[in-house]
Amino acid sequence: MRMMSRRLAQLAACAVFVAFSAPLGAAAPTTVKGEVVDLACYKNDKAKMGEGHKGCGMTCVKKGNPLAIVTPDGQVYNLAGAYTENKNAKIVEGELFAVPVEVTGEVAEKDGAKVITATTMKKAA
């Protein structure tokens, strides 16, 4: 009986170890379809999207201004990660601003806003 109690205690300890060693809050990658927008312009005027705003918006993008993905149903995901580094260089080089895109990455919430840390981004088909 004493051996069985000891074995149960060992199993319980292992279970606790496994439960706490799993990454907390790790989310599966999510793919979001939408358009890359300059966040400040979009917040001021929701119409500042698409080809009509591309010329003006690229000035802000090249300065490294914060960007977001706006989905067709109006959800806004602030953009983070490698695509925003070096003044949004990957967005500029890939010509990914003001066109439909597919973004894959981890989605989280920060200060009440959705944030996607993009690992891949491509023009949508």
ROTOR-439827 format. One record per atom (N, C-alpha, C): residue number from 1; atom name; x, y, z. Coordinates in nm, 2 decimals. Each point is the difference from the previous one (the first is absolute). Layout:
# residues N
<pos NUM, site CA, X X, Y Y, Z Z> $
...
END
This chain:
# residues 125
<pos 1, site N, X 0.08, Y -0.12, Z 0.00> $
<pos 1, site CA, X -0.08, Y 0.12, Z 0.00> $
<pos 1, site C, X 0.09, Y 0.13, Z 0.00> $
<pos 2, site N, X 0.10, Y -0.01, Z 0.08> $
<pos 2, site CA, X 0.09, Y 0.12, Z 0.01> $
<pos 2, site C, X 0.07, Y 0.02, Z -0.14> $
<pos 3, site N, X 0.03, Y -0.11, Z -0.07> $
<pos 3, site CA, X 0.07, Y 0.01, Z -0.13> $
<pos 3, site C, X -0.10, Y 0.06, Z -0.10> $
<pos 4, site N, X -0.13, Y -0.03, Z 0.01> $
<pos 4, site CA, X -0.10, Y 0.05, Z -0.09> $
<pos 4, site C, X -0.02, Y 0.15, Z 0.02> $
<pos 5, site N, X 0.00, Y 0.05, Z 0.12> $
<pos 5, site CA, X -0.01, Y 0.14, Z 0.04> $
<pos 5, site C, X 0.12, Y 0.08, Z -0.06> $
<pos 6, site N, X 0.12, Y -0.06, Z 0.02> $
<pos 6, site CA, X 0.12, Y 0.06, Z -0.06> $
<pos 6, site C, X -0.01, Y 0.02, Z -0.15> $
<pos 7, site N, X -0.05, Y -0.11, Z -0.06> $
<pos 7, site CA, X -0.01, Y 0.00, Z -0.15> $
<pos 7, site C, X -0.10, Y 0.11, Z -0.05> $
<pos 8, site N, X -0.11, Y 0.01, Z 0.07> $
<pos 8, site CA, X -0.10, Y 0.10, Z -0.03> $
<pos 8, site C, X 0.05, Y 0.14, Z 0.02> $
<pos 9, site N, X 0.08, Y 0.02, Z 0.10> $
<pos 9, site CA, X 0.06, Y 0.13, Z 0.02> $
<pos 9, site C, X 0.10, Y 0.03, Z -0.11> $
<pos 10, site N, X 0.08, Y -0.09, Z -0.05> $
<pos 10, site CA, X 0.09, Y 0.02, Z -0.11> $
<pos 10, site C, X -0.08, Y 0.03, Z -0.12> $
<pos 11, site N, X -0.10, Y -0.07, Z -0.03> $
<pos 11, site CA, X -0.08, Y 0.02, Z -0.12> $
<pos 11, site C, X -0.07, Y 0.14, Z 0.00> $
<pos 12, site N, X -0.04, Y 0.04, Z 0.12> $
<pos 12, site CA, X -0.06, Y 0.14, Z 0.01> $
<pos 12, site C, X 0.10, Y 0.10, Z -0.02> $
<pos 13, site N, X 0.12, Y -0.02, Z 0.05> $
<pos 13, site CA, X 0.11, Y 0.10, Z -0.02> $
<pos 13, site C, X 0.03, Y 0.01, Z -0.14> $
<pos 14, site N, X 0.01, Y -0.11, Z -0.07> $
<pos 14, site CA, X 0.03, Y 0.00, Z -0.15> $
<pos 14, site C, X -0.11, Y 0.08, Z -0.07> $
<pos 15, site N, X -0.13, Y -0.03, Z 0.03> $
<pos 15, site CA, X -0.11, Y 0.07, Z -0.06> $
<pos 15, site C, X 0.01, Y 0.15, Z 0.01> $
<pos 16, site N, X 0.03, Y 0.04, Z 0.13> $
<pos 16, site CA, X 0.02, Y 0.15, Z 0.02> $
<pos 16, site C, X 0.11, Y 0.05, Z -0.08> $
<pos 17, site N, X 0.11, Y -0.07, Z 0.00> $
<pos 17, site CA, X 0.12, Y 0.05, Z -0.08> $
<pos 17, site C, X -0.04, Y 0.02, Z -0.15> $
<pos 18, site N, X -0.06, Y -0.10, Z -0.05> $
<pos 18, site CA, X -0.04, Y 0.01, Z -0.15> $
<pos 18, site C, X -0.10, Y 0.11, Z -0.02> $
<pos 19, site N, X -0.09, Y 0.02, Z 0.09> $
<pos 19, site CA, X -0.10, Y 0.10, Z -0.02> $
<pos 19, site C, X 0.06, Y 0.14, Z 0.00> $
<pos 20, site N, X 0.10, Y 0.02, Z 0.09> $
<pos 20, site CA, X 0.06, Y 0.13, Z 0.01> $
<pos 20, site C, X 0.12, Y 0.03, Z -0.10> $
<pos 21, site N, X 0.05, Y -0.11, Z -0.06> $
<pos 21, site CA, X 0.10, Y 0.02, Z -0.10> $
<pos 21, site C, X -0.05, Y 0.03, Z -0.14> $
<pos 22, site N, X -0.13, Y -0.02, Z -0.02> $
<pos 22, site CA, X -0.05, Y 0.03, Z -0.13> $
<pos 22, site C, X -0.01, Y 0.16, Z -0.01> $
<pos 23, site N, X 0.03, Y 0.05, Z -0.12> $
<pos 23, site CA, X 0.00, Y 0.15, Z -0.02> $
<pos 23, site C, X -0.14, Y 0.05, Z 0.03> $
<pos 24, site N, X 0.00, Y 0.10, Z 0.09> $
<pos 24, site CA, X -0.13, Y 0.07, Z 0.03> $
<pos 24, site C, X -0.04, Y 0.10, Z -0.10> $
<pos 25, site N, X -0.12, Y 0.00, Z -0.04> $
<pos 25, site CA, X -0.05, Y 0.10, Z -0.09> $
<pos 25, site C, X 0.05, Y -0.02, Z -0.15> $
<pos 26, site N, X 0.07, Y -0.11, Z -0.03> $
<pos 26, site CA, X 0.05, Y -0.02, Z -0.14> $
<pos 26, site C, X -0.12, Y -0.03, Z -0.08> $
<pos 27, site N, X -0.02, Y 0.08, Z -0.10> $
<pos 27, site CA, X -0.12, Y -0.01, Z -0.09> $
<pos 27, site C, X 0.05, Y -0.06, Z -0.13> $
<pos 28, site N, X -0.09, Y -0.08, Z -0.06> $
<pos 28, site CA, X 0.03, Y -0.05, Z -0.14> $
<pos 28, site C, X 0.00, Y 0.12, Z -0.09> $
<pos 29, site N, X 0.08, Y -0.01, Z -0.11> $
<pos 29, site CA, X 0.00, Y 0.11, Z -0.10> $
<pos 29, site C, X -0.13, Y 0.02, Z -0.06> $
<pos 30, site N, X -0.04, Y 0.12, Z -0.02> $
<pos 30, site CA, X -0.12, Y 0.04, Z -0.06> $
<pos 30, site C, X 0.02, Y 0.07, Z -0.14> $
<pos 31, site N, X -0.08, Y -0.03, Z -0.10> $
<pos 31, site CA, X 0.01, Y 0.08, Z -0.12> $
<pos 31, site C, X -0.11, Y 0.10, Z -0.01> $
<pos 32, site N, X 0.03, Y 0.12, Z -0.03> $
<pos 32, site CA, X -0.09, Y 0.11, Z -0.01> $
<pos 32, site C, X 0.01, Y 0.06, Z -0.14> $
<pos 33, site N, X -0.12, Y 0.02, Z -0.07> $
<pos 33, site CA, X 0.00, Y 0.06, Z -0.13> $
<pos 33, site C, X -0.05, Y 0.14, Z 0.02> $
<pos 34, site N, X 0.07, Y 0.10, Z -0.07> $
<pos 34, site CA, X -0.04, Y 0.13, Z 0.01> $
<pos 34, site C, X 0.09, Y 0.09, Z -0.08> $
<pos 35, site N, X 0.01, Y 0.13, Z 0.04> $
<pos 35, site CA, X 0.08, Y 0.10, Z -0.06> $
<pos 35, site C, X 0.09, Y 0.06, Z 0.10> $
<pos 36, site N, X 0.13, Y 0.02, Z -0.04> $
<pos 36, site CA, X 0.09, Y 0.08, Z 0.09> $
<pos 36, site C, X -0.03, Y 0.14, Z -0.02> $
<pos 37, site N, X -0.02, Y 0.07, Z 0.12> $
<pos 37, site CA, X -0.03, Y 0.14, Z 0.00> $
<pos 37, site C, X 0.10, Y 0.07, Z 0.10> $
<pos 38, site N, X 0.01, Y 0.13, Z -0.02> $
<pos 38, site CA, X 0.07, Y 0.09, Z 0.09> $
<pos 38, site C, X -0.10, Y 0.02, Z 0.12> $
<pos 39, site N, X 0.04, Y -0.04, Z 0.11> $
<pos 39, site CA, X -0.09, Y 0.00, Z 0.12> $
<pos 39, site C, X -0.05, Y 0.14, Z 0.03> $
<pos 40, site N, X 0.08, Y 0.10, Z 0.00> $
<pos 40, site CA, X -0.04, Y 0.13, Z 0.04> $
<pos 40, site C, X -0.10, Y 0.06, Z -0.10> $
<pos 41, site N, X 0.03, Y -0.02, Z -0.13> $
<pos 41, site CA, X -0.09, Y 0.05, Z -0.11> $
<pos 41, site C, X -0.14, Y -0.07, Z 0.01> $
<pos 42, site N, X 0.01, Y -0.13, Z 0.02> $
<pos 42, site CA, X -0.12, Y -0.08, Z 0.01> $
<pos 42, site C, X -0.09, Y 0.04, Z 0.12> $
<pos 43, site N, X 0.06, Y 0.02, Z 0.11> $
<pos 43, site CA, X -0.07, Y 0.05, Z 0.12> $
<pos 43, site C, X -0.07, Y 0.13, Z -0.02> $
<pos 44, site N, X 0.06, Y 0.09, Z -0.08> $
<pos 44, site CA, X -0.06, Y 0.13, Z -0.02> $
<pos 44, site C, X -0.10, Y 0.00, Z -0.11> $
<pos 45, site N, X 0.01, Y -0.09, Z -0.10> $
<pos 45, site CA, X -0.10, Y -0.01, Z -0.10> $
<pos 45, site C, X 0.00, Y -0.14, Z -0.06> $
<pos 46, site N, X -0.10, Y -0.07, Z 0.03> $
<pos 46, site CA, X -0.01, Y -0.14, Z -0.04> $
<pos 46, site C, X 0.00, Y -0.02, Z -0.16> $
<pos 47, site N, X -0.02, Y 0.11, Z -0.07> $
<pos 47, site CA, X 0.00, Y -0.01, Z -0.15> $
<pos 47, site C, X 0.15, Y 0.00, Z -0.05> $
<pos 48, site N, X 0.09, Y 0.02, Z 0.08> $
<pos 48, site CA, X 0.14, Y 0.01, Z -0.05> $
<pos 48, site C, X 0.06, Y -0.14, Z -0.01> $
<pos 49, site N, X -0.04, Y -0.07, Z -0.10> $
<pos 49, site CA, X 0.04, Y -0.13, Z -0.03> $
<pos 49, site C, X 0.01, Y -0.02, Z -0.16> $
<pos 50, site N, X 0.06, Y -0.10, Z -0.04> $
<pos 50, site CA, X 0.00, Y -0.04, Z -0.14> $
<pos 50, site C, X 0.09, Y 0.09, Z -0.09> $
<pos 51, site N, X -0.02, Y -0.02, Z -0.12> $
<pos 51, site CA, X 0.08, Y 0.06, Z -0.11> $
<pos 51, site C, X 0.00, Y 0.15, Z 0.02> $
<pos 52, site N, X -0.12, Y 0.06, Z 0.03> $
<pos 52, site CA, X -0.01, Y 0.14, Z 0.01> $
<pos 52, site C, X 0.08, Y 0.07, Z 0.11> $
<pos 53, site N, X 0.04, Y -0.08, Z 0.10> $
<pos 53, site CA, X 0.08, Y 0.05, Z 0.11> $
<pos 53, site C, X 0.15, Y -0.05, Z -0.01> $
<pos 54, site N, X 0.03, Y -0.08, Z -0.10> $
<pos 54, site CA, X 0.13, Y -0.06, Z 0.00> $
<pos 54, site C, X 0.12, Y 0.10, Z -0.01> $
<pos 55, site N, X -0.01, Y 0.10, Z -0.08> $
<pos 55, site CA, X 0.11, Y 0.09, Z -0.02> $
<pos 55, site C, X 0.03, Y 0.08, Z 0.13> $
<pos 56, site N, X -0.10, Y 0.05, Z 0.06> $
<pos 56, site CA, X 0.01, Y 0.08, Z 0.13> $
<pos 56, site C, X 0.05, Y -0.10, Z 0.11> $
<pos 57, site N, X -0.07, Y -0.11, Z 0.01> $
<pos 57, site CA, X 0.03, Y -0.10, Z 0.10> $
<pos 57, site C, X 0.14, Y -0.05, Z 0.00> $
<pos 58, site N, X 0.06, Y -0.02, Z -0.12> $
<pos 58, site CA, X 0.13, Y -0.06, Z -0.01> $
<pos 58, site C, X 0.11, Y 0.10, Z 0.06> $
<pos 59, site N, X -0.03, Y 0.13, Z 0.00> $
<pos 59, site CA, X 0.09, Y 0.09, Z 0.07> $
<pos 59, site C, X 0.01, Y -0.03, Z 0.15> $
<pos 60, site N, X -0.12, Y -0.03, Z 0.06> $
<pos 60, site CA, X 0.00, Y -0.04, Z 0.14> $
<pos 60, site C, X 0.06, Y -0.13, Z 0.03> $
<pos 61, site N, X -0.03, Y -0.10, Z -0.09> $
<pos 61, site CA, X 0.06, Y -0.13, Z 0.01> $
<pos 61, site C, X 0.15, Y 0.00, Z 0.00> $
<pos 62, site N, X 0.06, Y 0.07, Z -0.09> $
<pos 62, site CA, X 0.14, Y 0.01, Z -0.02> $
<pos 62, site C, X 0.07, Y 0.07, Z 0.12> $
<pos 63, site N, X -0.08, Y 0.08, Z 0.08> $
<pos 63, site CA, X 0.05, Y 0.07, Z 0.12> $
<pos 63, site C, X 0.00, Y -0.10, Z 0.11> $
<pos 64, site N, X -0.07, Y -0.11, Z -0.01> $
<pos 64, site CA, X 0.00, Y -0.10, Z 0.11> $
<pos 64, site C, X -0.12, Y 0.02, Z 0.08> $
<pos 65, site N, X -0.10, Y 0.07, Z -0.04> $
<pos 65, site CA, X -0.13, Y 0.02, Z 0.08> $
<pos 65, site C, X -0.06, Y -0.14, Z 0.03> $
<pos 66, site N, X -0.07, Y -0.01, Z 0.11> $
<pos 66, site CA, X -0.08, Y -0.12, Z 0.03> $
<pos 66, site C, X -0.10, Y -0.04, Z -0.10> $
<pos 67, site N, X -0.01, Y -0.13, Z -0.03> $
<pos 67, site CA, X -0.09, Y -0.05, Z -0.10> $
<pos 67, site C, X -0.10, Y -0.09, Z 0.06> $
<pos 68, site N, X -0.10, Y -0.03, Z -0.07> $
<pos 68, site CA, X -0.10, Y -0.10, Z 0.04> $
<pos 68, site C, X -0.06, Y -0.07, Z -0.12> $
<pos 69, site N, X -0.07, Y -0.11, Z 0.03> $
<pos 69, site CA, X -0.07, Y -0.08, Z -0.10> $
<pos 69, site C, X -0.15, Y 0.03, Z 0.03> $
<pos 70, site N, X -0.07, Y 0.04, Z -0.10> $
<pos 70, site CA, X -0.14, Y 0.02, Z 0.01> $
<pos 70, site C, X -0.07, Y -0.10, Z -0.09> $
<pos 71, site N, X -0.09, Y -0.09, Z 0.07> $
<pos 71, site CA, X -0.06, Y -0.10, Z -0.07> $
<pos 71, site C, X -0.13, Y 0.05, Z -0.07> $
<pos 72, site N, X -0.05, Y -0.08, Z -0.10> $
<pos 72, site CA, X -0.12, Y 0.05, Z -0.07> $
<pos 72, site C, X -0.12, Y 0.03, Z 0.09> $
<pos 73, site N, X -0.01, Y -0.06, Z 0.12> $
<pos 73, site CA, X -0.11, Y 0.03, Z 0.09> $
<pos 73, site C, X 0.04, Y 0.10, Z 0.10> $
<pos 74, site N, X 0.11, Y 0.07, Z -0.02> $
<pos 74, site CA, X 0.04, Y 0.12, Z 0.09> $
<pos 74, site C, X 0.08, Y -0.03, Z 0.12> $
<pos 75, site N, X 0.04, Y -0.12, Z 0.02> $
<pos 75, site CA, X 0.09, Y -0.03, Z 0.12> $
<pos 75, site C, X 0.14, Y 0.06, Z -0.03> $
<pos 76, site N, X 0.06, Y 0.05, Z 0.11> $
<pos 76, site CA, X 0.13, Y 0.06, Z -0.01> $
<pos 76, site C, X 0.10, Y -0.08, Z 0.08> $
<pos 77, site N, X 0.11, Y -0.04, Z -0.06> $
<pos 77, site CA, X 0.11, Y -0.07, Z 0.06> $
<pos 77, site C, X 0.12, Y 0.09, Z -0.01> $
<pos 78, site N, X 0.05, Y 0.05, Z 0.11> $
<pos 78, site CA, X 0.13, Y 0.07, Z 0.00> $
<pos 78, site C, X 0.11, Y -0.09, Z -0.05> $
<pos 79, site N, X 0.09, Y 0.04, Z -0.08> $
<pos 79, site CA, X 0.10, Y -0.08, Z -0.06> $
<pos 79, site C, X 0.13, Y 0.01, Z 0.08> $
<pos 80, site N, X 0.05, Y -0.12, Z 0.04> $
<pos 80, site CA, X 0.13, Y -0.01, Z 0.07> $
<pos 80, site C, X 0.09, Y -0.10, Z -0.06> $
<pos 81, site N, X 0.12, Y -0.01, Z 0.04> $
<pos 81, site CA, X 0.09, Y -0.10, Z -0.05> $
<pos 81, site C, X 0.10, Y 0.05, Z -0.11> $
<pos 82, site N, X 0.06, Y -0.10, Z -0.07> $
<pos 82, site CA, X 0.10, Y 0.03, Z -0.10> $
<pos 82, site C, X -0.04, Y 0.09, Z -0.11> $
<pos 83, site N, X -0.13, Y 0.00, Z -0.03> $
<pos 83, site CA, X -0.05, Y 0.08, Z -0.11> $
<pos 83, site C, X 0.00, Y 0.15, Z 0.03> $
<pos 84, site N, X 0.01, Y 0.03, Z 0.13> $
<pos 84, site CA, X 0.00, Y 0.14, Z 0.04> $
<pos 84, site C, X 0.14, Y 0.05, Z 0.04> $
<pos 85, site N, X 0.10, Y -0.08, Z -0.01> $
<pos 85, site CA, X 0.13, Y 0.03, Z 0.04> $
<pos 85, site C, X 0.06, Y 0.09, Z -0.12> $
<pos 86, site N, X 0.11, Y 0.07, Z 0.04> $
<pos 86, site CA, X 0.07, Y 0.09, Z -0.10> $
<pos 86, site C, X -0.09, Y 0.08, Z -0.08> $
<pos 87, site N, X -0.09, Y 0.08, Z 0.07> $
<pos 87, site CA, X -0.10, Y 0.09, Z -0.07> $
<pos 87, site C, X -0.08, Y -0.07, Z -0.10> $
<pos 88, site N, X -0.06, Y -0.12, Z 0.04> $
<pos 88, site CA, X -0.09, Y -0.07, Z -0.08> $
<pos 88, site C, X 0.06, Y -0.05, Z -0.13> $
<pos 89, site N, X 0.13, Y -0.03, Z 0.00> $
<pos 89, site CA, X 0.07, Y -0.03, Z -0.12> $
<pos 89, site C, X -0.06, Y -0.12, Z -0.08> $
<pos 90, site N, X -0.05, Y -0.10, Z 0.06> $
<pos 90, site CA, X -0.05, Y -0.12, Z -0.07> $
<pos 90, site C, X -0.14, Y 0.04, Z -0.06> $
<pos 91, site N, X -0.07, Y 0.09, Z 0.06> $
<pos 91, site CA, X -0.13, Y 0.05, Z -0.06> $
<pos 91, site C, X 0.04, Y 0.08, Z -0.13> $
<pos 92, site N, X 0.09, Y 0.08, Z 0.01> $
<pos 92, site CA, X 0.04, Y 0.09, Z -0.11> $
<pos 92, site C, X 0.06, Y -0.09, Z -0.12> $
<pos 93, site N, X 0.09, Y -0.08, Z 0.04> $
<pos 93, site CA, X 0.07, Y -0.09, Z -0.11> $
<pos 93, site C, X -0.10, Y -0.09, Z -0.06> $
<pos 94, site N, X -0.09, Y -0.06, Z 0.07> $
<pos 94, site CA, X -0.10, Y -0.09, Z -0.05> $
<pos 94, site C, X -0.12, Y 0.06, Z -0.07> $
<pos 95, site N, X 0.00, Y 0.14, Z 0.01> $
<pos 95, site CA, X -0.12, Y 0.07, Z -0.06> $
<pos 95, site C, X -0.13, Y -0.05, Z 0.06> $
<pos 96, site N, X 0.00, Y -0.01, Z 0.13> $
<pos 96, site CA, X -0.11, Y -0.06, Z 0.07> $
<pos 96, site C, X -0.10, Y 0.10, Z 0.07> $
<pos 97, site N, X 0.03, Y 0.13, Z -0.03> $
<pos 97, site CA, X -0.09, Y 0.11, Z 0.06> $
<pos 97, site C, X -0.11, Y 0.03, Z -0.09> $
<pos 98, site N, X -0.12, Y 0.01, Z 0.05> $
<pos 98, site CA, X -0.12, Y 0.04, Z -0.07> $
<pos 98, site C, X -0.05, Y -0.10, Z -0.10> $
<pos 99, site N, X 0.04, Y -0.12, Z 0.02> $
<pos 99, site CA, X -0.05, Y -0.11, Z -0.09> $
<pos 99, site C, X -0.05, Y -0.11, Z 0.09> $
<pos 100, site N, X -0.09, Y -0.09, Z -0.05> $
<pos 100, site CA, X -0.05, Y -0.11, Z 0.08> $
<pos 100, site C, X 0.12, Y -0.10, Z 0.03> $
<pos 101, site N, X 0.01, Y -0.04, Z 0.13> $
<pos 101, site CA, X 0.11, Y -0.09, Z 0.04> $
<pos 101, site C, X -0.06, Y -0.11, Z 0.09> $
<pos 102, site N, X 0.08, Y -0.10, Z 0.02> $
<pos 102, site CA, X -0.02, Y -0.11, Z 0.10> $
<pos 102, site C, X 0.12, Y 0.01, Z 0.09> $
<pos 103, site N, X -0.03, Y 0.01, Z 0.13> $
<pos 103, site CA, X 0.10, Y 0.01, Z 0.10> $
<pos 103, site C, X -0.02, Y -0.11, Z 0.10> $
<pos 104, site N, X 0.11, Y -0.07, Z 0.03> $
<pos 104, site CA, X 0.00, Y -0.11, Z 0.09> $
<pos 104, site C, X 0.09, Y 0.03, Z 0.12> $
<pos 105, site N, X -0.05, Y -0.02, Z 0.12> $
<pos 105, site CA, X 0.08, Y 0.03, Z 0.12> $
<pos 105, site C, X -0.08, Y -0.03, Z 0.13> $
<pos 106, site N, X 0.06, Y 0.03, Z 0.11> $
<pos 106, site CA, X -0.06, Y -0.02, Z 0.13> $
<pos 106, site C, X -0.09, Y 0.13, Z 0.03> $
<pos 107, site N, X -0.12, Y -0.02, Z 0.03> $
<pos 107, site CA, X -0.09, Y 0.11, Z 0.04> $
<pos 107, site C, X -0.01, Y 0.00, Z 0.15> $
<pos 108, site N, X 0.01, Y 0.12, Z 0.05> $
<pos 108, site CA, X -0.01, Y 0.03, Z 0.14> $
<pos 108, site C, X -0.08, Y 0.13, Z 0.02> $
<pos 109, site N, X -0.03, Y 0.03, Z 0.13> $
<pos 109, site CA, X -0.07, Y 0.13, Z 0.02> $
<pos 109, site C, X 0.09, Y 0.08, Z 0.10> $
<pos 110, site N, X 0.02, Y 0.12, Z -0.04> $
<pos 110, site CA, X 0.08, Y 0.09, Z 0.08> $
<pos 110, site C, X -0.07, Y 0.13, Z 0.02> $
<pos 111, site N, X -0.02, Y 0.05, Z 0.12> $
<pos 111, site CA, X -0.07, Y 0.12, Z 0.03> $
<pos 111, site C, X -0.14, Y 0.01, Z -0.07> $
<pos 112, site N, X -0.07, Y -0.11, Z -0.01> $
<pos 112, site CA, X -0.13, Y 0.00, Z -0.06> $
<pos 112, site C, X 0.00, Y -0.01, Z -0.16> $
<pos 113, site N, X 0.12, Y -0.01, Z -0.06> $
<pos 113, site CA, X 0.01, Y -0.01, Z -0.14> $
<pos 113, site C, X 0.05, Y -0.13, Z -0.05> $
<pos 114, site N, X -0.04, Y -0.05, Z -0.11> $
<pos 114, site CA, X 0.05, Y -0.13, Z -0.05> $
<pos 114, site C, X 0.14, Y 0.04, Z -0.07> $
<pos 115, site N, X 0.09, Y -0.09, Z 0.02> $
<pos 115, site CA, X 0.14, Y 0.01, Z -0.06> $
<pos 115, site C, X 0.03, Y -0.13, Z -0.06> $
<pos 116, site N, X 0.05, Y 0.01, Z -0.13> $
<pos 116, site CA, X 0.05, Y -0.12, Z -0.07> $
<pos 116, site C, X 0.15, Y 0.02, Z -0.02> $
<pos 117, site N, X 0.08, Y -0.10, Z 0.06> $
<pos 117, site CA, X 0.14, Y 0.00, Z -0.02> $
<pos 117, site C, X 0.02, Y -0.09, Z -0.13> $
<pos 118, site N, X 0.02, Y 0.07, Z -0.11> $
<pos 118, site CA, X 0.00, Y -0.07, Z -0.13> $
<pos 118, site C, X 0.13, Y -0.08, Z -0.02> $
<pos 119, site N, X -0.02, Y -0.12, Z -0.04> $
<pos 119, site CA, X 0.12, Y -0.08, Z -0.04> $
<pos 119, site C, X 0.01, Y -0.02, Z -0.15> $
<pos 120, site N, X -0.12, Y 0.01, Z -0.06> $
<pos 120, site CA, X 0.00, Y 0.00, Z -0.15> $
<pos 120, site C, X -0.11, Y 0.10, Z -0.05> $
<pos 121, site N, X 0.02, Y 0.05, Z -0.12> $
<pos 121, site CA, X -0.09, Y 0.09, Z -0.06> $
<pos 121, site C, X 0.01, Y -0.01, Z -0.15> $
<pos 122, site N, X -0.11, Y -0.01, Z -0.07> $
<pos 122, site CA, X 0.01, Y 0.00, Z -0.14> $
<pos 122, site C, X -0.13, Y 0.06, Z -0.06> $
<pos 123, site N, X 0.01, Y 0.04, Z -0.13> $
<pos 123, site CA, X -0.11, Y 0.06, Z -0.06> $
<pos 123, site C, X -0.11, Y -0.11, Z -0.01> $
<pos 124, site N, X -0.12, Y 0.04, Z 0.02> $
<pos 124, site CA, X -0.11, Y -0.10, Z 0.00> $
<pos 124, site C, X -0.04, Y -0.03, Z -0.15> $
<pos 125, site N, X -0.04, Y -0.12, Z -0.02> $
<pos 125, site CA, X -0.03, Y -0.04, Z -0.14> $
<pos 125, site C, X -0.14, Y 0.06, Z -0.04> $
END
